[in-house]
């Protein structure tokens, strides 16, 4: 397990927070946790929630179906939407418009 900041392998245990082991990097002094909570949902569950939302199901019904809080579903959908907006804004192409004069003789 590497330090997220400096990628060093030299670390020491530094307590627990909410049941998760904390580590302190011996090189840069950064404190970090590496384990996911056991209650964390997998990417496939989040993807399935998005598919169900796009099919027209509501947040509460998706939550009941997947066994997840409807608030979590809302947060996932909002995050997907924000990521989509970021991708959209990154891929926008600005095209300079030129003014063309058209004559009737050129129109077929």
VEXDREN-2710 file (C-alpha; in Angstrom, 1 decimal):
% VEXDREN-2710
k/r/px/py/pz
1/UNK/0.0/0.0/0.0
2/UNK/1.5/3.3/-1.1
3/UNK/1.1/6.8/0.3
4/UNK/-1.5/8.6/-1.9
5/UNK/0.6/11.8/-1.7
6/UNK/4.3/10.7/-2.2
7/UNK/3.8/7.0/-3.2
8/UNK/6.2/5.9/-0.5
9/UNK/5.9/2.4/0.9
10/UNK/7.2/3.4/4.4
11/UNK/4.3/3.9/6.7
12/UNK/3.1/3.2/10.3
13/UNK/-0.3/2.5/11.8
14/UNK/-1.8/5.6/13.2
15/UNK/-5.1/4.7/15.0
16/UNK/-8.6/4.0/13.7
17/UNK/-11.3/6.3/12.6
18/UNK/-14.9/4.9/12.4
19/UNK/-13.5/1.4/12.5
20/UNK/-11.1/2.1/9.6
21/UNK/-7.3/1.7/10.1
22/UNK/-5.4/4.9/9.6
23/UNK/-1.8/5.1/8.4
24/UNK/0.9/7.8/8.6
25/UNK/3.5/8.1/5.9
26/UNK/7.0/8.1/7.5
27/UNK/8.4/10.2/4.6
28/UNK/5.9/13.0/4.2
29/UNK/3.8/12.7/7.3
30/UNK/0.5/12.3/5.5
31/UNK/-2.3/10.5/7.3
32/UNK/-4.6/8.3/5.2
33/UNK/-6.9/5.3/5.1
34/UNK/-7.0/2.7/2.3
35/UNK/-9.8/0.4/3.1
36/UNK/-13.3/0.9/1.8
37/UNK/-16.1/0.7/4.2
38/UNK/-17.9/-2.6/4.0
39/UNK/-21.1/-0.7/3.4
40/UNK/-19.7/1.0/0.2
41/UNK/-21.7/0.1/-2.9
42/UNK/-19.9/-1.3/-5.9
43/UNK/-19.6/0.5/-9.2
44/UNK/-22.0/-2.1/-10.8
45/UNK/-24.7/-1.2/-8.3
46/UNK/-24.3/2.5/-9.0
47/UNK/-24.4/1.8/-12.8
48/UNK/-27.6/-0.3/-12.3
49/UNK/-29.1/2.6/-10.4
50/UNK/-28.4/4.9/-13.2
51/UNK/-29.9/2.5/-15.8
52/UNK/-33.1/2.2/-13.7
53/UNK/-33.3/6.0/-13.4
54/UNK/-32.9/6.4/-17.1
55/UNK/-35.7/3.8/-17.6
56/UNK/-38.0/6.1/-15.6
57/UNK/-38.0/4.6/-12.1
58/UNK/-38.0/7.0/-9.1
59/UNK/-35.3/7.3/-6.5
60/UNK/-37.3/5.5/-3.8
61/UNK/-38.3/2.6/-6.0
62/UNK/-34.7/2.2/-7.2
63/UNK/-33.6/2.3/-3.5
64/UNK/-36.1/-0.4/-2.5
65/UNK/-35.1/-2.6/-5.5
66/UNK/-31.4/-2.3/-4.9
67/UNK/-31.6/-2.3/-1.1
68/UNK/-29.9/1.2/-0.9
69/UNK/-31.0/4.5/0.6
70/UNK/-32.9/6.7/-1.8
71/UNK/-30.6/9.6/-0.7
72/UNK/-27.6/7.6/-1.9
73/UNK/-29.4/7.0/-5.2
74/UNK/-30.0/10.8/-5.6
75/UNK/-26.3/11.6/-4.8
76/UNK/-25.1/9.0/-7.4
77/UNK/-27.4/10.4/-10.1
78/UNK/-26.3/13.9/-9.3
79/UNK/-22.6/12.9/-9.5
80/UNK/-23.2/11.2/-12.8
81/UNK/-24.9/14.3/-14.1
82/UNK/-22.0/16.5/-13.0
83/UNK/-19.5/14.2/-14.6
84/UNK/-21.5/14.3/-17.8
85/UNK/-21.6/18.1/-17.8
86/UNK/-17.8/18.2/-17.3
87/UNK/-17.3/15.9/-20.2
88/UNK/-19.7/17.9/-22.3
89/UNK/-17.9/21.2/-21.5
90/UNK/-14.5/19.6/-22.2
91/UNK/-15.6/18.4/-25.6
92/UNK/-17.3/21.6/-26.8
93/UNK/-15.9/22.9/-30.1
94/UNK/-16.2/26.6/-30.8
95/UNK/-16.7/27.3/-34.4
96/UNK/-16.2/30.7/-35.7
97/UNK/-19.1/31.8/-37.8
98/UNK/-18.4/33.6/-41.1
99/UNK/-21.0/35.7/-42.8
100/UNK/-21.7/34.6/-46.3
101/UNK/-23.6/36.5/-48.9
102/UNK/-25.9/34.4/-51.0
103/UNK/-27.1/35.4/-54.3
104/UNK/-30.2/34.0/-55.9
105/UNK/-28.3/32.8/-58.9
106/UNK/-26.2/30.4/-56.6
107/UNK/-29.3/28.8/-55.0
108/UNK/-30.5/25.7/-56.7
END
